[in-house]
Amino acid sequence: MEALMTQLAQVLHMNQGNGETSYDRNSAVGRKAISIAKPVIEEAVLKILGSDVMGIESMGIADLGCSSGPNTFLLMSHIINVIHTRFRTGLDHPSPVTELRVYLNDLFSTDFNSIFMSLPSFYTKLKQDYDNGRDSYQHLIHPLISAVPGSFYGPLFPRKNMHFVHSSFSLHWLSQISDGLNNKGKIYISKSSPQRVLDAYSMQFQKDFSVFLSSRAQEIVNGGRMVLSFLARPSTNPTAEHGMYVLELLAHALMAMASNGLIKEEKVDSFNMPCYAPCAEELIMVLQKEGSFITDRLEAFEVDWDTVAPDDLDHDQVAFDDDDDQVIFSGQQVANNIRVVTESILEPHFGKEMMDDLFQKYAEEVSKHLSSCVTRPKYTVLVISLIRNF
Ligand code: SAH
């Protein structure tokens, strides 16, 4: 069990670079989630600034599961902008926050270099945005950015050092899941999965999330806050069809390859995707049991499977002649989005040489599914705003 966990923390990373199947080019779903969560983030940061949290002169903020960009930059500029706007509007001038420590965390094999390479243009843009505002650059607090590689299911920062912790689209990744569940022909919870599969996923989530909370509880000051966004499910029934059906379709693609003799069926039976979409009730249950945080807000919203950022669109691509073109395009889009986040885990199990065929077949499966859907399939996302309570 321990060996599998170590392996996951070492292998998982979003696809690197900026090619067609890179996270950089396929992170629109995450971007959408951050932009919908913006008001919740803003409210949490303003409440921290409005309280007399100890040591606020040196404010510590973190993005956990930051990946290699570009969404973490969106988040950072939003938070920095909230802080500056708050003090620019004259409520409290000059700002009591004189130092802004920003920590970007992700697993070991994340492409941190690509974040570092983007920092000069991030700083330039920050300065430009600020200069375009009403105040002058000399009042801008230059963020001190560090990278913190490691699993958020354990300690990351010195004790009582952080004021605001954010994590988006990351906590649905489990630290591990057993490969001995014999989940026949499936790679996630499915209607046909035996109870042991449902229990294993739910128990692992509860254990991991509880460790996450107790680790952050050590690091966040009293009155400090967290805003966490999860892929979730709308119903308490884990086998009801919801957004994670994307993984059922991935299992279909794998089984199609197995029936063509390209991979062994047992390989599919022994693979379980180490992620889990909890329902709100489950989240609240773990929060209450662990006890270090009070829930300030909990909201659910939906994001289309085939979300594309407006600036990612090539206009020729979307001038569809008919619905068939639309579902083929959307099927490919969903397949790319799923490929960039799962390929690093699938590759060691099924073989690197299988990946192109697998995701080609998967895009077809998704398109077929989309054409049979009456409404556009969506992911459910839960955003939760928490306060550290001593
Ligand atoms: N927050 C970004 C990235 C989401 S992708 C966005 O919204 O676009 C999920 C990220 O979580 C991946 O980069 C993955 O490596 C990271 N992740 C998963 N498990 C993790 C863990 N245990 N500790 C730290 N990061 C983790």
Residues whose N, C-alpha, C, O or C-beta is under 5 A from the ligand:
A	BS01	SAH	L12 H13 M14 S27 G30 L64 G65 C66 S67 N71 N105 D106 L107 G150 S151 F152 Y153 S168 F169 S170 W173
